[in-house]
């Protein structure tokens, strides 16, 4: 299974959820979690996989906690999990250069 992570460095998401939904041809569902706060989740129309768009800052009170501490400059993260064709996702995100590919994990 392949897990990709992308980062967005601007202080606000602005219209990014809509732009990502259009590029990836998905519809976001908004969720709220004690751990992640408010985040967006989606599944592709065909094939396997799931997407999660969330803040990198998972601060709890005064304690700072980053989901991806190696990438503190990215305020928001897009997780691309278990897609059949993750490179297709990267191609679809190419017109949105503000979303930077951060890393890929491959789990057998």
Secondary structure, 3 states (H helix, E strand, C coil): CEEEEEEECCCCCCCHHHHHHHHHCCCCEEEEECCCEEEEEECCCCCCCEEEEEECECCECCECCECCHHHCCCCEEEEEECCCCHHHHHHHHCCCCCCEEEEEEECC
